[in-house]
Amino acid sequence: MGDAYDNALAETINGLYKAECIRTTVFQSGPYKTIADVEYATAGWVDWYNNRRLHGSLGHVPPIEYEHVHYASLTEQFQPA
């Protein structure tokens, strides 16, 4: 049996996607005329969301940069002395 929080993450991302990609002209200039327009804008938004947006809880660095630093620090820990 589910509860009210089962889909919370999916609904949050869906809301961000609609607000940041679909309802603005940041990733597409003008109205969407074809499915390809939506797909292209969506790909741009996903790239921005995963690689370039500044994330407050990560120290205002993009997620990809934070991930590279994290994995580099793990690699350095396991190097023989």
Distance bins in CASP14 RR format, pairs under 12 A and 6 or more apart:
PFRMAT RR
TARGET T0000
AUTHOR 0000-0000-0000
RMODE 2
METHOD distances of the structure
MODEL  1
2 8 0 0 0 0 0 1 0 0 0 0 0
4 11 0 0 0 0 0 1 0 0 0 0 0
5 11 0 0 0 0 1 0 0 0 0 0 0
5 12 0 0 0 0 0 1 0 0 0 0 0
7 13 0 0 0 0 0 1 0 0 0 0 0
7 14 0 0 0 0 1 0 0 0 0 0 0
7 15 0 0 0 0 0 1 0 0 0 0 0
8 14 0 0 0 0 0 1 0 0 0 0 0
8 15 0 0 0 0 0 1 0 0 0 0 0
9 15 0 0 0 0 0 1 0 0 0 0 0
9 16 0 0 0 0 0 1 0 0 0 0 0
10 16 0 0 0 0 0 1 0 0 0 0 0
10 17 0 0 0 0 0 1 0 0 0 0 0
11 17 0 0 0 0 0 1 0 0 0 0 0
11 18 0 0 0 0 0 1 0 0 0 0 0
12 18 0 0 0 0 0 1 0 0 0 0 0
12 19 0 0 0 0 0 1 0 0 0 0 0
13 19 0 0 0 0 0 1 0 0 0 0 0
13 20 0 0 0 0 0 1 0 0 0 0 0
13 21 0 0 0 0 0 1 0 0 0 0 0
13 45 0 0 0 0 0 1 0 0 0 0 0
13 46 0 0 0 0 0 1 0 0 0 0 0
13 49 0 0 0 0 1 0 0 0 0 0 0
13 50 0 0 0 0 0 1 0 0 0 0 0
14 20 0 0 0 0 0 1 0 0 0 0 0
14 21 0 0 0 0 0 1 0 0 0 0 0
14 22 0 0 0 0 0 1 0 0 0 0 0
14 42 0 0 0 0 0 1 0 0 0 0 0
15 21 0 0 0 0 1 0 0 0 0 0 0
15 22 0 0 0 0 1 0 0 0 0 0 0
15 23 0 0 0 0 1 0 0 0 0 0 0
15 45 0 0 0 0 0 1 0 0 0 0 0
16 22 0 0 0 0 0 1 0 0 0 0 0
16 23 0 0 0 0 0 1 0 0 0 0 0
16 24 0 0 0 0 0 1 0 0 0 0 0
16 45 0 0 0 0 1 0 0 0 0 0 0
16 46 0 0 0 0 0 1 0 0 0 0 0
16 48 0 0 0 0 0 1 0 0 0 0 0
16 49 1 0 0 1 0 0 0 0 0 0 0
16 53 0 0 0 0 0 1 0 0 0 0 0
17 23 0 0 0 0 1 0 0 0 0 0 0
17 24 0 0 0 0 0 1 0 0 0 0 0
17 26 0 0 0 0 0 1 0 0 0 0 0
17 27 0 0 0 0 0 1 0 0 0 0 0
17 38 0 0 0 0 0 1 0 0 0 0 0
17 41 0 0 0 0 1 0 0 0 0 0 0
17 42 1 0 0 1 0 0 0 0 0 0 0
17 43 0 0 0 0 0 1 0 0 0 0 0
17 44 0 0 0 0 0 1 0 0 0 0 0
17 45 1 0 0 1 0 0 0 0 0 0 0
17 46 0 0 0 0 1 0 0 0 0 0 0
17 48 0 0 0 0 0 1 0 0 0 0 0
17 49 0 0 0 0 1 0 0 0 0 0 0
18 24 0 0 0 0 1 0 0 0 0 0 0
18 38 0 0 0 0 0 1 0 0 0 0 0
18 41 0 0 0 0 0 1 0 0 0 0 0
18 42 0 0 0 0 0 1 0 0 0 0 0
18 45 0 0 0 0 0 1 0 0 0 0 0
19 26 0 0 0 0 0 1 0 0 0 0 0
19 27 0 0 0 0 0 1 0 0 0 0 0
19 45 0 0 0 0 0 1 0 0 0 0 0
19 49 0 0 0 0 0 1 0 0 0 0 0
20 26 1 0 0 1 0 0 0 0 0 0 0
20 27 0 0 0 0 1 0 0 0 0 0 0
20 28 0 0 0 0 0 1 0 0 0 0 0
20 41 0 0 0 0 0 1 0 0 0 0 0
20 42 0 0 0 0 0 1 0 0 0 0 0
20 44 0 0 0 0 0 1 0 0 0 0 0
20 45 1 0 0 1 0 0 0 0 0 0 0
20 46 0 0 0 0 0 1 0 0 0 0 0
20 48 0 0 0 0 1 0 0 0 0 0 0
20 49 1 0 0 1 0 0 0 0 0 0 0
20 53 0 0 0 0 1 0 0 0 0 0 0
21 27 1 0 1 0 0 0 0 0 0 0 0
21 28 0 0 0 0 1 0 0 0 0 0 0
21 32 0 0 0 0 0 1 0 0 0 0 0
21 37 0 0 0 0 0 1 0 0 0 0 0
21 38 0 0 0 0 1 0 0 0 0 0 0
21 39 0 0 0 0 0 1 0 0 0 0 0
21 40 0 0 0 0 0 1 0 0 0 0 0
21 41 1 0 1 0 0 0 0 0 0 0 0
21 42 1 0 0 1 0 0 0 0 0 0 0
21 43 0 0 0 0 1 0 0 0 0 0 0
21 44 1 0 0 1 0 0 0 0 0 0 0
21 45 1 1 0 0 0 0 0 0 0 0 0
21 46 0 0 0 0 1 0 0 0 0 0 0
21 47 0 0 0 0 0 1 0 0 0 0 0
21 48 0 0 0 0 1 0 0 0 0 0 0
21 49 0 0 0 0 1 0 0 0 0 0 0
22 28 0 0 0 0 1 0 0 0 0 0 0
22 30 0 0 0 0 0 1 0 0 0 0 0
22 31 0 0 0 0 0 1 0 0 0 0 0
22 32 1 0 0 1 0 0 0 0 0 0 0
22 37 0 0 0 0 0 1 0 0 0 0 0
22 38 1 0 0 1 0 0 0 0 0 0 0
22 39 0 0 0 0 0 1 0 0 0 0 0
22 41 1 0 0 1 0 0 0 0 0 0 0
22 42 0 0 0 0 1 0 0 0 0 0 0
22 45 0 0 0 0 1 0 0 0 0 0 0
23 30 0 0 0 0 0 1 0 0 0 0 0
23 31 0 0 0 0 0 1 0 0 0 0 0
23 32 0 0 0 0 0 1 0 0 0 0 0
23 41 0 0 0 0 0 1 0 0 0 0 0
23 45 0 0 0 0 0 1 0 0 0 0 0
24 30 0 0 0 0 0 1 0 0 0 0 0
24 31 0 0 0 0 0 1 0 0 0 0 0
24 32 0 0 0 0 0 1 0 0 0 0 0
24 41 0 0 0 0 1 0 0 0 0 0 0
24 45 0 0 0 0 1 0 0 0 0 0 0
24 48 0 0 0 0 0 1 0 0 0 0 0
25 31 0 0 0 0 1 0 0 0 0 0 0
25 32 0 0 0 0 0 1 0 0 0 0 0
25 37 0 0 0 0 0 1 0 0 0 0 0
25 41 0 0 0 0 1 0 0 0 0 0 0
26 41 0 0 0 0 1 0 0 0 0 0 0
26 44 0 0 0 0 1 0 0 0 0 0 0
26 45 0 0 0 0 1 0 0 0 0 0 0
26 48 0 0 0 0 1 0 0 0 0 0 0
26 49 0 0 0 0 0 1 0 0 0 0 0
26 53 0 0 0 0 0 1 0 0 0 0 0
27 37 0 0 0 0 1 0 0 0 0 0 0
27 38 0 0 0 0 1 0 0 0 0 0 0
27 39 0 0 0 0 0 1 0 0 0 0 0
27 40 0 0 0 0 1 0 0 0 0 0 0
27 41 1 0 1 0 0 0 0 0 0 0 0
27 42 1 0 0 1 0 0 0 0 0 0 0
27 43 0 0 0 0 1 0 0 0 0 0 0
27 44 1 0 1 0 0 0 0 0 0 0 0
27 45 1 0 1 0 0 0 0 0 0 0 0
27 46 0 0 0 0 1 0 0 0 0 0 0
27 47 0 0 0 0 1 0 0 0 0 0 0
27 48 1 0 0 1 0 0 0 0 0 0 0
27 49 0 0 0 0 0 1 0 0 0 0 0
28 34 0 0 0 0 0 1 0 0 0 0 0
28 36 0 0 0 0 0 1 0 0 0 0 0
28 37 1 0 1 0 0 0 0 0 0 0 0
28 38 1 0 0 1 0 0 0 0 0 0 0
28 39 0 0 0 0 0 1 0 0 0 0 0
28 40 1 0 0 1 0 0 0 0 0 0 0
28 41 1 0 1 0 0 0 0 0 0 0 0
28 42 0 0 0 0 1 0 0 0 0 0 0
28 43 0 0 0 0 0 1 0 0 0 0 0
28 44 0 0 0 0 1 0 0 0 0 0 0
28 45 0 0 0 0 1 0 0 0 0 0 0
29 37 0 0 0 0 0 1 0 0 0 0 0
29 40 0 0 0 0 0 1 0 0 0 0 0
29 41 0 0 0 0 1 0 0 0 0 0 0
30 37 0 0 0 0 1 0 0 0 0 0 0
30 41 0 0 0 0 0 1 0 0 0 0 0
31 37 0 0 0 0 1 0 0 0 0 0 0
31 38 0 0 0 0 0 1 0 0 0 0 0
31 41 0 0 0 0 0 1 0 0 0 0 0
32 38 1 0 1 0 0 0 0 0 0 0 0
32 39 0 0 0 0 1 0 0 0 0 0 0
32 40 0 0 0 0 1 0 0 0 0 0 0
32 41 1 0 0 1 0 0 0 0 0 0 0
32 42 0 0 0 0 0 1 0 0 0 0 0
33 40 0 0 0 0 0 1 0 0 0 0 0
33 41 0 0 0 0 0 1 0 0 0 0 0
34 40 0 0 0 0 1 0 0 0 0 0 0
34 41 0 0 0 0 0 1 0 0 0 0 0
35 41 0 0 0 0 0 1 0 0 0 0 0
35 42 0 0 0 0 0 1 0 0 0 0 0
36 42 0 0 0 0 0 1 0 0 0 0 0
36 43 0 0 0 0 0 1 0 0 0 0 0
37 43 0 0 0 0 0 1 0 0 0 0 0
37 44 0 0 0 0 0 1 0 0 0 0 0
38 44 0 0 0 0 0 1 0 0 0 0 0
38 45 0 0 0 0 0 1 0 0 0 0 0
39 45 0 0 0 0 0 1 0 0 0 0 0
39 46 0 0 0 0 0 1 0 0 0 0 0
40 46 0 0 0 0 0 1 0 0 0 0 0
40 47 0 0 0 0 0 1 0 0 0 0 0
41 47 0 0 0 0 0 1 0 0 0 0 0
41 48 0 0 0 0 0 1 0 0 0 0 0
42 48 0 0 0 0 0 1 0 0 0 0 0
42 49 0 0 0 0 0 1 0 0 0 0 0
43 49 0 0 0 0 0 1 0 0 0 0 0
43 50 0 0 0 0 0 1 0 0 0 0 0
43 51 0 0 0 0 0 1 0 0 0 0 0
44 50 0 0 0 0 1 0 0 0 0 0 0
44 51 0 0 0 0 1 0 0 0 0 0 0
44 52 0 0 0 0 1 0 0 0 0 0 0
44 53 0 0 0 0 0 1 0 0 0 0 0
45 51 0 0 0 0 0 1 0 0 0 0 0
45 52 0 0 0 0 0 1 0 0 0 0 0
45 53 0 0 0 0 1 0 0 0 0 0 0
46 52 0 0 0 0 0 1 0 0 0 0 0
46 53 0 0 0 0 0 1 0 0 0 0 0
46 63 0 0 0 0 0 1 0 0 0 0 0
47 53 0 0 0 0 1 0 0 0 0 0 0
47 62 0 0 0 0 0 1 0 0 0 0 0
47 63 0 0 0 0 0 1 0 0 0 0 0
47 64 0 0 0 0 1 0 0 0 0 0 0
48 54 0 0 0 0 0 1 0 0 0 0 0
48 55 0 0 0 0 0 1 0 0 0 0 0
48 62 0 0 0 0 1 0 0 0 0 0 0
48 63 0 0 0 0 0 1 0 0 0 0 0
48 64 0 0 0 0 0 1 0 0 0 0 0
49 55 0 0 0 0 1 0 0 0 0 0 0
49 62 0 0 0 0 1 0 0 0 0 0 0
49 63 0 0 0 0 1 0 0 0 0 0 0
49 64 0 0 0 0 0 1 0 0 0 0 0
50 62 0 0 0 0 1 0 0 0 0 0 0
50 63 1 0 0 1 0 0 0 0 0 0 0
50 64 1 0 0 1 0 0 0 0 0 0 0
50 65 0 0 0 0 0 1 0 0 0 0 0
50 66 0 0 0 0 0 1 0 0 0 0 0
50 67 0 0 0 0 1 0 0 0 0 0 0
51 61 0 0 0 0 0 1 0 0 0 0 0
51 62 1 0 1 0 0 0 0 0 0 0 0
51 63 1 0 0 1 0 0 0 0 0 0 0
51 64 1 0 1 0 0 0 0 0 0 0 0
51 65 0 0 0 0 1 0 0 0 0 0 0
51 66 0 0 0 0 0 1 0 0 0 0 0
51 67 0 0 0 0 1 0 0 0 0 0 0
51 68 0 0 0 0 0 1 0 0 0 0 0
52 61 0 0 0 0 0 1 0 0 0 0 0
52 62 1 0 1 0 0 0 0 0 0 0 0
52 63 0 0 0 0 1 0 0 0 0 0 0
52 64 1 0 0 1 0 0 0 0 0 0 0
52 65 0 0 0 0 1 0 0 0 0 0 0
53 60 0 0 0 0 0 1 0 0 0 0 0
53 61 0 0 0 0 1 0 0 0 0 0 0
53 62 1 0 0 1 0 0 0 0 0 0 0
53 63 1 0 0 1 0 0 0 0 0 0 0
53 64 0 0 0 0 1 0 0 0 0 0 0
53 65 0 0 0 0 0 1 0 0 0 0 0
53 66 0 0 0 0 0 1 0 0 0 0 0
54 60 1 0 1 0 0 0 0 0 0 0 0
54 61 1 0 0 1 0 0 0 0 0 0 0
54 62 1 0 0 1 0 0 0 0 0 0 0
54 63 0 0 0 0 1 0 0 0 0 0 0
54 64 0 0 0 0 0 1 0 0 0 0 0
54 65 0 0 0 0 1 0 0 0 0 0 0
54 66 0 0 0 0 0 1 0 0 0 0 0
55 61 1 0 0 1 0 0 0 0 0 0 0
55 62 1 0 0 1 0 0 0 0 0 0 0
55 63 1 0 1 0 0 0 0 0 0 0 0
55 64 0 0 0 0 0 1 0 0 0 0 0
55 65 0 0 0 0 1 0 0 0 0 0 0
55 66 1 0 0 1 0 0 0 0 0 0 0
55 67 0 0 0 0 0 1 0 0 0 0 0
56 62 0 0 0 0 0 1 0 0 0 0 0
56 63 0 0 0 0 0 1 0 0 0 0 0
56 66 0 0 0 0 0 1 0 0 0 0 0
57 63 0 0 0 0 0 1 0 0 0 0 0
57 66 0 0 0 0 1 0 0 0 0 0 0
58 64 0 0 0 0 0 1 0 0 0 0 0
58 65 0 0 0 0 1 0 0 0 0 0 0
58 66 1 0 1 0 0 0 0 0 0 0 0
58 67 0 0 0 0 1 0 0 0 0 0 0
58 68 0 0 0 0 0 1 0 0 0 0 0
58 69 0 0 0 0 1 0 0 0 0 0 0
58 70 0 0 0 0 1 0 0 0 0 0 0
59 65 0 0 0 0 0 1 0 0 0 0 0
59 66 1 0 0 1 0 0 0 0 0 0 0
59 69 0 0 0 0 0 1 0 0 0 0 0
60 66 0 0 0 0 1 0 0 0 0 0 0
61 67 0 0 0 0 1 0 0 0 0 0 0
61 68 0 0 0 0 1 0 0 0 0 0 0
61 69 0 0 0 0 1 0 0 0 0 0 0
61 70 0 0 0 0 0 1 0 0 0 0 0
62 68 0 0 0 0 1 0 0 0 0 0 0
62 69 0 0 0 0 0 1 0 0 0 0 0
63 69 0 0 0 0 0 1 0 0 0 0 0
63 70 0 0 0 0 0 1 0 0 0 0 0
64 70 0 0 0 0 0 1 0 0 0 0 0
64 71 0 0 0 0 0 1 0 0 0 0 0
65 71 0 0 0 0 0 1 0 0 0 0 0
65 72 0 0 0 0 0 1 0 0 0 0 0
66 72 0 0 0 0 0 1 0 0 0 0 0
66 73 0 0 0 0 0 1 0 0 0 0 0
67 73 0 0 0 0 0 1 0 0 0 0 0
67 74 0 0 0 0 0 1 0 0 0 0 0
68 74 0 0 0 0 0 1 0 0 0 0 0
68 75 0 0 0 0 0 1 0 0 0 0 0
69 75 0 0 0 0 0 1 0 0 0 0 0
69 76 0 0 0 0 0 1 0 0 0 0 0
70 76 0 0 0 0 0 1 0 0 0 0 0
70 77 0 0 0 0 0 1 0 0 0 0 0
71 77 0 0 0 0 0 1 0 0 0 0 0
71 78 0 0 0 0 0 1 0 0 0 0 0
72 78 0 0 0 0 0 1 0 0 0 0 0
72 79 0 0 0 0 0 1 0 0 0 0 0
73 79 0 0 0 0 0 1 0 0 0 0 0
END
